[in-house]
Amino acid sequence: MTAANEAKAILNRLGLGEAVWGGTLTTRSPVDGSTAGAVRETDDVDAVVTRSAAAFDQWKRVPAPRRGELVRLLGEELRASKDDLARLVTLEAGKIVSEGLGEVQEMIDVCDFAVGLSRQLYGLTLPSERPGHHMRETWQPLGPVLVISAFNFPVAVWAWNACLALVCGDPVIWKPSEKTPLTALATHAILDRAIARFGDAPEGLSQLVIGGRETGERLAADPRIPLVSATGSTRMGKAVAQTVAARLGRSLLELGGNNAMIVTPSADLDMAVRAIAFSAVGTCGQRCTSLRRLLVHESIADALIARLKKAYETLPVGDPRESATLVGPLIDTAARSGFDAALAQAVEQGGEIAVGGDPVDRDGVYVRPAIVRMPAQTAVVEHETFAPILYVLTWSDFDEAVAMQNAVPQGLSSCVFTDSVREAEQFLSAWGSDCGIANVNIGPSGAEIGGAFGGEKDTGGGRESGSDAWKAYMRRQTQTVNFSRDLPLAQGVKFDV
Ligand code: UN1
């Protein structure tokens, strides 16, 4: 069966019949290039926002723990449909089976996190300088949240945002990547089951908008949407940020990464090799946390590259549906062209391809992951190419390695492999890694949802999922209550009338 037909069968099973099809957004599986037809776009985007605003008026009145109940039910429905949704992620985004399942597990994890959060949206009480006064800080629902998501985590990123937004009292409008509308439709069908069981959720609490770039731009410009959470390229994020800032809206950006690993002479190389392989070639190098730069001490570079070469030469690249496969396809032929072009530029800029880079199918989207030794962090190294290319650079002094790690425009994830406490702690210090995520003896990808996820500089500065990332989805209100019979003014100001 073609990947597209299998995807169609899963959608049917989830209750999404012919109504989904007959539009102009052609879907194509990267697995075998098959197409199941064209998906129908959302035609009245304005009505979507109107419904969302109306839903907000009701949802903000529902107690937060009750809102959490909806997310708990979503978690149950996701557990029940885990295999189907994961399979669809494999068919539509090309992830290997284990990573497809991992993506849905990430959604389930964030549901659990958000359910707990629904009873922990803590504010503060503050001492007032005025007698008989209370001051407190309360977190209120914000309003409709627009989630713009990318193809590489076609469903988990929605869940990180939607689960938090829903417990925070905010309706959600989801504009998924044009490359992955089917997983979005399936996720929404699963959410609809949770909503049906919940009983009294307002209509339009969570809506899906299928469409292209202009649709996203129109939504981002709408002043009725106080928060736009966008995941994708730095170029897209800058455009969204400017549109949202022009109307003084809030944006939460999770953009490109250019993640490095520093390997020191004391590093456990067995562990390093495994961590490098997973983070550089996992998801075919299409995570924003993928390892792109390997900064190795000069004394161990040859030995490490030799070991990596061996591992890369036997990497099972191929159909992600097969259980032995570790590297599936790139998302489309444009990504393949990007891979080829970056390798050509790397060679022009003095790089030497140590392994990989050749196509597995000449006209298709399957490639052999590449390792390229670079003389310096040239222009191509500073750029995030969304494909499995690992640039290797060497250093002789640890300070120099940290400076190299920080010397790129992006600031998402980073890590060091070392057995030295001094090096590890320096890496995690104020003069260490400048990224939003910094790890020791773990690769840069595969973060858990409990921590705040996001990064600095060109990565956009947003934080999603864990820790106190929920605060971005709420409105902070400072409240002062006078329970005395006087009306003293702050700062001792006198104003008697
Ligand atoms: C992304 O690549 O857009 O840390 C997100 C990770 C995943 C999320 C990646 N938990 O790799």
Residues whose N, C-alpha, C, O or C-beta is under 5 A from the ligand:
A	BS01	UN1	F153 Q286 R287 C288 T289 P444 S445 G446 A447
